[in-house]
Amino acid sequence: MHVRLDGKRDLSGQIYRQLRAAIHDGLLRPGDPLPPTRELSRRLAVARNTVGVAYERLVAEGYADSKVGSGTHVRATGLPPRGAATATDATGSGLRPRALWAGLSPWASPETTGATTAAHDFRVGLPDARLFPYDTWRPLISREMRHSATGAVGYGDPAGHAGLRAALARHLGLSRGVRTRPDDVLVTTGTQQALDLIGRVLLEPGDRVAVEEPGYPPARLPFLAQGAEVTGVPVDAEGLLVDAIPPGTRAVYVTPAHQFPLGMPMSLRRRTALLRWARRHGAAVIEDDYDSEFRFGGRPVETLQSLDRDGHVIYVGSLSKVMLPALRVGYLVAPATLRSALRTAKYAADWHTAVPTQAALARFVDDGLLARHIRRMQHTYAARHQAVTGVLTGHFADLAELVPSAAGLHVTAFTRGRLTDPGALADRAGRARASGVAVYTLAEVAANRSTRPGFVFGYGSINAPDVEPGLFRVLGPPQNL
């Protein structure tokens, strides 16, 4: 514990007052031991009796208890009432953030908010953490934390663990048709960091970035934080309206395999048009392939990256939906011309993503464990997808217009009939949450709050038998809520 002494006067009093302040501020908690008098006196270069006097005063005033053989501890109960606050109020500091930060804040994401113990969990973007193969993962991470695993416990390559980059290149080539080599892969701390690094490398303050509208709110934040002008571009049943991209756009962020939050894939015609636009304007296309591993019907959608022949597409993804969000491992695949700059930007941001986790993931992928886990979850999520869509198109066909979607971990339904008023829809969602259903309206999930009224139903965290009663609590008549 840090104790500061000034001068040579009232040393016991100085020690007493700093320990008392630490108790009041909660730095020393009830039951915590105080440093032994011999140790503290040695560190402060004072007589042991000087420290003893301070401790005796704390005991006498009810802040501590002392027992021979067990030392002095903060009193567990019955502490004196707290006096005046001792913490420094920093609100008057002369330091201020740049003006643009006044309008920015983290997204109150349905992925991280809401009752995690809800009986019916329709939150968006969450995989089923209960089904993660912990018993398989634990030995892999333990192996990388042994003293002999020298490569995993030192500083790492900013671009990522070589084994993981090679494993990801193979996995993406096999599962998504991404044309890449290990040198093209850069490991990031999630998709959000990938977007931040891309912005650092490509954008100047004032550059325009186009995003889908409605779209994924967090994708806007890194670009806005770098001083870019972010413009929403409408989507229709085929995806982003390429003709509506404003002049002077430097980069376009899209979710072509499973548009967020509506769910439809971008048509081949529209993907081809977007690539032609990027080539004509020398702009970047940022392709977020966020949950395309899970497909329940139709032909697989080719990635923009696999169609790109001119080096304009930057492909980003993460393992948050496939494995666990808490792992915070993502990746980007960029044209060779950006490789060096992105590696330097990663080094400037945080040097590298956690090496033991990367090394364990490399083994997880190479041993076929990731593919096995995806196959298992594919069957589980397919049953839940069928349960959600079946109930919506059956019992609630008069109230819900399902947006066609054959992939991912959520579906969107526009509401109609008596559920078209946005205020009433928000009230219904609130009543559903109060009754044990974690659910969010389309307006709460999308960046564009003026979008059509509707709900977004995630099924990553809800068991198939719980889907129907949960949807009845959300969409049923008020007396059923």
C-alpha positions in Angstrom: 0.0 0.0 0.0 1.3 3.5 -0.9 1.7 5.9 2.0 3.4 9.2 1.5 5.2 11.1 4.2 6.0 14.8 4.0 8.7 16.2 6.3 9.4 14.9 9.8 6.4 16.2 11.7 3.4 14.2 12.9 4.4 11.1 11.0 2.0 8.9 12.9 -0.8 11.3 12.1 0.0 11.2 8.4 0.0 7.4 8.3 -3.3 7.3 10.3 -5.1 9.8 8.0 -4.0 8.0 4.8 -5.1 4.6 6.1 -8.4 6.1 7.3 -9.0 7.7 3.9 -8.3 4.4 2.1 -10.9 2.7 4.4 -13.5 5.4 3.6 -12.8 5.2 -0.1 -13.2 1.4 -0.2 -9.6 0.8 -1.2 -9.2 -1.1 2.0 -12.3 -3.3 2.4 -13.8 -4.7 5.6 -11.6 -7.6 6.7 -8.6 -6.6 4.7 -5.3 -6.8 6.6 -3.2 -3.7 7.2 0.5 -4.1 6.3 2.5 -5.5 9.3 4.0 -2.7 11.3 7.5 -4.0 10.8 7.1 -4.1 7.0 5.5 -0.6 6.8 8.0 1.0 9.1 10.8 -0.5 6.9 9.3 0.8 3.7 8.7 4.3 5.2 12.1 4.4 7.0 10.5 5.3 10.3 10.5 3.7 13.7 8.1 0.7 14.1 6.5 2.5 17.1 5.5 5.4 14.8 3.4 3.0 12.7 2.1 1.3 15.8 0.7 4.6 17.2 -1.2 5.1 13.9 -2.6 1.6 14.1 -3.6 2.1 17.7 -5.5 5.2 16.8 -7.4 3.4 14.0 -8.4 0.6 16.5 -9.4 3.1 19.1 -11.7 5.0 16.7 -13.4 1.8 15.4 -11.7 1.5 12.0 -9.7 -1.6 12.7 -9.4 -4.6 15.0 -6.1 -5.9 16.3 -5.4 -9.4 17.6 -2.1 -10.8 18.8 -0.8 -13.3 16.3 -3.1 -12.3 13.4 -2.2 -8.6 12.9 -4.5 -5.6 12.3 -7.4 -5.8 10.0 -10.1 -3.3 8.8 -13.1 -3.8 11.0 -15.6 -6.1 9.3 -18.8 -4.4 10.7 -19.7 -1.2 12.5 -17.3 1.2 10.7 -17.7 4.9 11.7 -19.8 6.9 9.3 -18.0 8.2 6.2 -16.8 11.8 6.5 -16.2 14.3 3.7 -15.2 12.8 0.4 -11.5 12.6 -0.1 -11.4 11.7 -3.7 -10.3 14.5 -6.1 -13.1 15.8 -8.3 -11.7 15.9 -11.7 -14.7 17.4 -13.4 -13.1 20.9 -13.3 -10.0 19.7 -15.2 -8.9 21.9 -18.1 -8.5 18.8 -20.4 -11.3 18.3 -22.9 -11.7 15.7 -25.7 -12.0 16.8 -29.3 -15.4 18.3 -30.1 -16.4 15.3 -32.3 -16.4 13.0 -29.2 -19.2 14.9 -27.6 -21.7 13.2 -30.0 -20.1 9.7 -29.8 -20.8 7.0 -27.3 -20.7 3.1 -27.2 -23.8 1.4 -28.7 -26.2 0.1 -26.1 -26.1 -3.2 -27.9 -28.8 -5.9 -27.5 -25.7 -8.2 -27.6 -24.6 -6.8 -24.2 -27.8 -5.4 -22.6 -31.0 -7.0 -21.4 -31.7 -9.8 -18.9 -29.3 -12.6 -19.6 -31.4 -14.9 -17.5 -34.6 -14.2 -19.5 -36.8 -17.2 -20.0 -37.0 -16.3 -23.7 -33.8 -14.7 -25.1 -34.2 -13.2 -28.5 -31.2 -10.9 -28.3 -29.3 -10.3 -31.5 -25.9 -11.5 -32.4 -25.3 -13.9 -29.5 -24.2 -17.5 -30.1 -25.2 -20.2 -27.6 -22.3 -20.1 -25.1 -23.8 -23.1 -23.3 -22.8 -25.3 -26.2 -19.2 -24.2 -26.6 -16.8 -27.1 -26.2 -15.1 -25.9 -23.1 -13.6 -29.2 -22.2 -11.8 -29.3 -25.6 -10.8 -25.6 -25.5 -9.4 -25.6 -21.9 -6.5 -28.0 -22.6 -5.5 -26.0 -25.7 -5.3 -22.7 -23.8 -3.6 -24.4 -20.8 -0.9 -25.8 -23.1 -0.1 -22.4 -24.4 0.3 -21.0 -20.9 3.0 -23.5 -19.9 6.6 -22.3 -19.3 7.8 -24.3 -22.3 5.4 -22.5 -24.7 7.9 -19.6 -25.1 6.4 -18.5 -28.4 3.1 -17.9 -26.8 4.2 -16.0 -23.7 6.4 -13.3 -25.3 5.6 -10.4 -27.5 4.1 -11.3 -30.9 3.9 -10.3 -34.5 1.5 -7.4 -35.0 0.0 -9.2 -38.0 -0.8 -12.2 -35.8 0.4 -15.7 -34.8 1.8 -17.3 -38.0 0.0 -20.6 -37.3 -3.4 -18.9 -36.8 -3.0 -16.8 -40.0 -2.3 -19.9 -42.0 -5.2 -21.8 -40.3 -7.6 -18.9 -41.0 -6.4 -18.6 -44.6 -7.3 -22.3 -45.1 -10.5 -22.1 -43.2 -11.8 -19.0 -45.1 -10.7 -20.5 -48.5 -12.6 -23.7 -47.8 -15.7 -22.4 -46.1 -16.2 -19.1 -47.8 -14.1 -19.2 -51.0 -12.0 -16.3 -49.9 -8.8 -16.1 -52.1 -6.0 -15.4 -49.6 -2.6 -16.5 -48.4 -1.4 -16.3 -44.8 0.5 -13.1 -45.5 -2.8 -11.4 -46.5 -4.4 -12.2 -43.1 -4.1 -9.8 -40.1 -5.5 -10.9 -36.8 -7.4 -8.2 -34.9 -9.1 -7.9 -31.5 -12.6 -8.3 -33.1 -14.2 -6.8 -36.1 -14.5 -3.4 -34.4 -10.7 -3.1 -34.3 -10.5 -4.2 -37.9 -12.7 -1.3 -39.0 -10.6 1.1 -36.9 -7.4 0.0 -38.5 -8.9 0.3 -42.0 -10.0 3.8 -41.2 -6.5 4.8 -39.9 -4.8 3.5 -43.1 -7.3 4.7 -45.7 -9.1 7.8 -44.5 -8.3 11.4 -44.1 -10.5 13.7 -41.9 -13.5 14.7 -43.9 -13.4 11.7 -46.2 -16.8 10.2 -46.9 -17.7 6.6 -45.9 -21.0 5.1 -47.0 -22.8 2.6 -44.8 -26.0 0.6 -45.2 -29.2 2.2 -43.9 -30.6 0.6 -41.8 -27.3 -0.8 -40.8 -25.0 -2.0 -38.0 -24.5 1.0 -35.6 -21.0 0.2 -34.2 -19.6 0.1 -37.8 -20.1 3.9 -38.0 -18.2 4.7 -34.8 -14.6 4.1 -35.8 -15.0 6.2 -39.0 -16.7 9.0 -37.2 -14.0 9.0 -34.5 -11.4 9.5 -37.2 -13.2 12.6 -38.5 -14.8 10.9 -41.5 -18.2 11.9 -42.9 -20.5 8.9 -42.6 -23.5 8.7 -45.0 -26.3 6.2 -45.0 -27.2 4.5 -48.3 -30.6 2.8 -48.6 -31.0 -0.9 -49.1 -33.8 -2.9 -50.8 -34.5 -6.6 -51.4 -31.2 -6.9 -53.3 -29.0 -5.1 -50.9 -27.2 -1.8 -51.0 -28.5 0.6 -53.7 -25.2 1.2 -55.6 -26.6 4.1 -57.6 -27.4 5.9 -54.4 -23.8 6.0 -53.2 -23.0 9.8 -53.0 -20.2 11.3 -55.0 -16.8 11.5 -53.4 -17.2 8.4 -51.3 -13.9 6.9 -50.3 -15.1 3.6 -48.7 -18.3 1.6 -48.5 -19.1 -0.7 -45.6 -21.5 -3.6 -46.4 -22.8 -6.9 -45.0 -23.6 -8.7 -48.3 -24.0 -12.3 -47.1 -26.6 -11.4 -44.4 -27.6 -7.8 -44.3 -27.7 -6.4 -40.8 -30.3 -6.1 -39.5 -32.8 -7.0 -42.2 -31.1 -10.3 -43.2 -31.4 -10.6 -47.0 -28.3 -11.4 -49.1 -27.0 -8.9 -51.7 -27.8 -10.2 -55.2 -25.1 -11.1 -57.6 -26.2 -8.3 -59.9 -25.8 -5.7 -57.1 -22.5 -7.2 -55.9 -21.1 -6.9 -59.4 -22.3 -3.3 -59.7 -20.7 -2.5 -56.4 -17.3 -3.9 -57.5 -17.6 -1.9 -60.8 -18.3 1.2 -58.8 -15.3 0.7 -56.6 -13.0 0.1 -59.6 -14.4 3.2 -61.4 -13.9 5.5 -58.3 -10.8 3.9 -56.8 -12.7 3.3 -53.6 -12.6 0.6 -50.9 -15.3 -1.9 -50.2 -15.3 -3.2 -46.6 -17.1 -6.6 -46.6 -18.2 -7.7 -43.1 -19.0 -11.4 -43.3 -20.2 -11.5 -39.7 -22.2 -14.7 -39.4 -22.3 -16.4 -42.8 -21.0 -19.7 -41.5 -24.5 -20.6 -40.6 -26.7 -21.1 -43.6 -30.0 -23.0 -43.6 -31.2 -22.9 -47.2 -30.4 -21.7 -50.7 -27.1 -21.6 -52.5 -24.0 -20.2 -50.6 -23.5 -16.5 -51.4 -20.1 -15.8 -52.9 -18.0 -13.2 -51.1 -17.3 -9.9 -52.7 -13.6 -10.7 -52.0 -13.7 -13.8 -54.1 -15.3 -11.8 -57.0 -12.9 -8.9 -56.8 -10.1 -8.9 -59.3 -8.8 -5.4 -58.8 -7.8 -5.3 -55.1 -10.6 -3.0 -53.9 -12.2 -5.3 -51.3 -11.1 -5.6 -47.6 -12.7 -8.7 -46.0 -13.4 -8.6 -42.3 -14.8 -11.2 -39.9 -14.5 -12.5 -36.4 -14.9 -15.7 -34.3 -17.4 -14.1 -31.9 -20.5 -15.7 -33.5 -18.8 -19.0 -34.4 -17.1 -19.5 -31.0 -17.4 -16.9 -28.1 -17.7 -13.1 -28.1 -15.4 -13.0 -25.0 -12.4 -14.3 -27.0 -12.2 -11.0 -28.9 -10.5 -12.4 -32.0 -11.2 -11.1 -35.5 -9.4 -10.9 -38.7 -9.1 -8.9 -42.0 -8.0 -10.0 -45.4 -6.6 -7.0 -47.3 -4.9 -6.4 -50.7 -1.2 -6.7 -50.6 -0.8 -3.0 -51.2 -2.3 -2.3 -47.7 -0.4 -5.1 -45.8 2.5 -3.1 -44.5 0.4 -0.1 -43.4 -2.2 -2.2 -41.6 0.5 -4.1 -39.8 2.0 -0.8 -38.6 -1.4 0.5 -37.6 -2.0 -2.7 -35.6 1.3 -2.2 -33.8 0.4 1.4 -33.0 -3.0 0.4 -31.7 -2.1 -2.4 -29.3 1.0 -4.2 -30.7 -0.8 -7.5 -31.1 -3.8 -9.6 -30.0 -3.3 -12.0 -27.1 -0.8 -14.6 -28.3 -1.8 -17.6 -26.1 -5.4 -17.3 -27.4 -4.2 -17.1 -31.0 -2.0 -20.1 -30.6 -4.8 -22.1 -29.1 -7.1 -21.1 -31.9 -4.6 -22.2 -34.5 -4.6 -25.7 -33.0 -8.4 -25.6 -32.7 -8.7 -24.9 -36.4 -6.0 -27.2 -37.6 -7.3 -30.1 -35.6 -10.7 -29.8 -37.2 -12.3 -28.8 -34.0 -13.7 -25.5 -35.4 -15.3 -27.2 -38.3 -16.8 -29.8 -36.0 -18.2 -27.1 -33.7 -19.7 -25.2 -36.7 -21.4 -28.4 -38.0 -22.9 -29.1 -34.6 -24.1 -25.5 -34.2 -25.4 -25.5 -37.8 -27.9 -28.2 -36.9 -28.9 -26.5 -33.6 -29.4 -23.1 -35.2 -31.3 -24.5 -38.1 -33.9 -25.9 -35.8 -34.2 -22.6 -34.0 -34.4 -20.7 -37.3 -37.2 -23.0 -38.5 -39.0 -22.6 -35.2 -38.9 -18.8 -35.4 -39.9 -18.5 -39.0 -42.6 -21.2 -38.7 -44.3 -19.4 -35.9 -44.1 -16.0 -37.5 -45.4 -17.1 -40.9 -48.1 -19.3 -39.2 -49.7 -17.9 -36.1 -48.7 -14.2 -36.8 -48.9 -13.9 -40.6 -51.4 -11.1 -40.2 -49.1 -9.1 -37.9 -45.6 -9.9 -39.2 -44.0 -9.7 -42.6 -40.9 -11.9 -42.5 -37.9 -10.6 -44.3 -36.5 -13.6 -46.3 -33.3 -14.8 -44.7 -31.5 -18.2 -44.9 -28.4 -17.5 -42.8 -27.1 -16.0 -39.6 -28.4 -15.9 -36.1 -31.4 -13.6 -36.4 -34.5 -12.8 -38.5 -36.3 -9.5 -39.0 -40.1 -9.2 -39.2 -41.8 -5.9 -40.2 -45.0 -5.5 -38.2 -48.4 -4.6 -39.7 -52.0 -4.4 -38.8 -52.4 -3.2 -35.2 -48.6 -3.2 -34.6 -47.6 -0.4 -36.9 -47.4 2.5 -34.4 -43.7 2.9 -33.3 -44.6 4.1 -29.8 -47.0 1.2 -29.3 -44.4 -1.2 -30.6 -41.8 0.1 -28.1 -44.3 -0.3 -25.3 -45.0 -3.8 -26.3 -41.3 -4.6 -26.3 -41.0 -3.1 -22.9 -43.9 -5.2 -21.5 -42.4 -8.3 -23.1 -39.0 -7.7 -21.4 -40.8 -7.1 -18.1 -42.4 -10.6 -18.5 -39.1 -12.4 -19.1 -38.6 -12.0 -22.9 -35.4 -10.3 -24.1 -36.5 -8.8 -27.4 -35.7 -5.6 -29.3 -37.5 -3.6 -32.0 -35.9 -2.9 -35.3 -35.5 0.8 -34.3 -33.5 -0.3 -31.2 -31.1 -2.4 -33.3 -30.7 -0.4 -36.5 -28.7 2.8 -37.0 -31.5 4.4 -38.9 -34.3 5.1 -36.3 -36.8 6.0 -39.1 -36.9 2.5 -40.5 -40.2 0.6 -40.8 -41.6 -0.7 -37.6 -40.7 -4.3 -36.7 -38.8 -6.7 -34.5 -35.5 -8.4 -34.8 -35.5 -11.9 -33.3 -32.2 -13.5 -32.4 -32.2 -17.2 -31.9 -28.6 -17.9 -30.9 -29.4 -18.1 -27.2 -32.9 -19.5 -27.1 -33.8 -23.2 -27.2 -36.2 -24.2 -29.9 -39.1 -25.3 -27.5 -39.0 -21.8 -25.9 -39.5 -20.0 -29.2 -43.2 -20.3 -29.6 -44.2 -19.3 -26.1 -41.7 -16.4 -26.3 -43.1 -15.1 -29.5 -46.7 -15.3 -28.1 -45.6 -13.1 -25.2 -44.2 -10.5 -27.7 -46.8 -10.5 -30.5 -49.9 -11.9 -28.7 -52.8 -9.6 -27.6 -52.1 -7.4 -24.6 -53.9 -9.7 -22.2 -51.4 -12.5 -23.0 -48.4 -10.3 -22.0 
